Amino acid sequence: MKEIQRERYLRQLIESRQNGFIKVVTGIRRCGKSYLLNVLFYRYLLDNGVADDHIIRIDLEDRINKELRNPDAMLNYVHERIIDNELYYIIIDEVQLMDDFVDVLNSFRHINNADTYVTGSNSHFLSSDIPTEFRGRGETIHVNPLTFSEFYSAVGGDKQDAWREYYTYGGLPLVQSFDNEQKKINYLKSLFDTVYLADIIERHKVQNENEMRELVLIMASSIGSPCNPTKLSNTFKSVKKVNITNKTISNYLTYLSESFLLNKAIRYDIKGKKYINTLSKYYFSDIGLRNAILEMRQIEESHIMENIIYNELIVRGYSVDVGMVEIKKQDKDGKWIRIQLEVDFIASLGSKKYYVQSAMSIPDREKEEQESRSLTNINDSFKKIIVVKDHIMPRRNEEGILTIGLFDFLLKEDSLDL
């Protein structure tokens, strides 16, 4: 398997050199943050003339560096190694293992010839609180599991075979190092139990592990289904015979999102131009983890494809919502009623906006009308796209809706602008 270059994230690191900010590399555990900094970025620095003794690399997860988890010991260690006026790069892995790490990193900002990069997995701090903690001088670079494009660049071969592998085992880089199916499954299940779930339970002092585990199972079995804490609470009562409040479920969903296991897509009323918080959708940041949580059952390609399209849009930097279009129609008695049509995704980036539908197949005109019905009822000029699993040439219909194949969408960076 070829080395995966993670060019998108490496480019972000390179572009942020010497900008006066603390660069914080976040992302779900085992998605490749350490490899990005300690191998790819480190190699880039060496190749571009930075002396090895001017790159201070510290892995706080390694017990040999246990003493450096003490903030004063860390400060002394770094200061002792900065012995001239040349630029030094400070790279710290799993920075949240250090006490008072915010103070330490803010102290590094006062070293004129130091440029600091850190990874960490304490997502509550490392996502929403960065601007506050670093007084406006912190920059987040969020790393995701491998996209299909990154995965395919390493494995090559038949696209269909690669797609089956990807939608089954996901994009955590180490999965590909295992040579058979059972080892891959065991790795993913072990990661969920001993790393992700254990981390959430420990950090948030969750009292009932079984409730949290059951909620993850429910979310895994219903990706792309509209839900809210009240609806989930009712599911627990009716299906699991467990009484769990919607407030507790809301907290659990926040924990799962903060740990980067889940991403939340809020519903947006396209005609009314307002968010509707009554129902949201949740997607897994890595589909292999989702499948392993379900013991590799319920691998429905259509739902998984929708999840992967969502992830692809997020990786490309879009803000992604779930769209709703309300229309009036006559029922069989001739009475006018309101119905809601769904747009899978509204992808926004600056002034750009795209409406994206996911469909396994469009074999005939009837199916095309069904899939495009919500799109044809949107009265603005933003681009409307249907992504299908079929291997087709990109085409536009008379309403201007673009239909493209899944591999074109996933493998071409500019696929939304075809």
LINBEL-V453759 format. One line per field, one symbol per residue. phi: phi as a letter, one per 20 degrees, with the letter a starting at -180 (. if undefined). psi: psi as a letter, one per 20 degrees, with the letter a starting at -180 (. if undefined). A space follows every 50 residues. Layout:
phi=???
psi=???
This chain:
phi=.ffeelggfffffffeglendfededqggmeofffgfedffgfgfffdne fgfddedcdfffffdgfffeffffffgfffeedbeffdddccelfffefl fffffffffeefdccdccdacefffecfeggffdlndccedeedggffff fffeemmffffffffffedmcfgfgffeebgfffffffffgffedfffff fffdlffdffffffffffffecgnefbbgffffffgfeeelcecfffffg ffffffffemfdcddefcfffelbedefccdccefcfffgffgelmelee ffffggfffggfffffneecddeccecdbeefenefcecddddgbddcbm eebcdcddbfbcfbfffffffegfffeedcdffdcdddfgecfgbdefen eedcfgffffedgeffdf
psi=pqppilhghghggghjpkjjqpooorrqqkijgggggifghggggghkjp qhjjooppoiiphhjhhiiphhhggggghhinjajrpqppopplhiipqk hggghhhhiiohkppppqqrjnhggjfhighghjljkqppopprrprhgg ghhhhbbphgggggggigiakpgihiipjrghhgghgggggggifgghgg gghjlphnhhggghgggghhikpjpprrhgghghggghgikpopqhgggg gghgghghjjgqqpoqqpoggilqqojhqrqpqphphggghhhjkkrlmo hghhggghgghggghijqpprpqppprqrpaijjppqpqpqppgpoopoc iqpqppqppgqnirhghghghjghhijplrjqqppppqhqnrqpqqaijj pppqqghgghiohkhij.
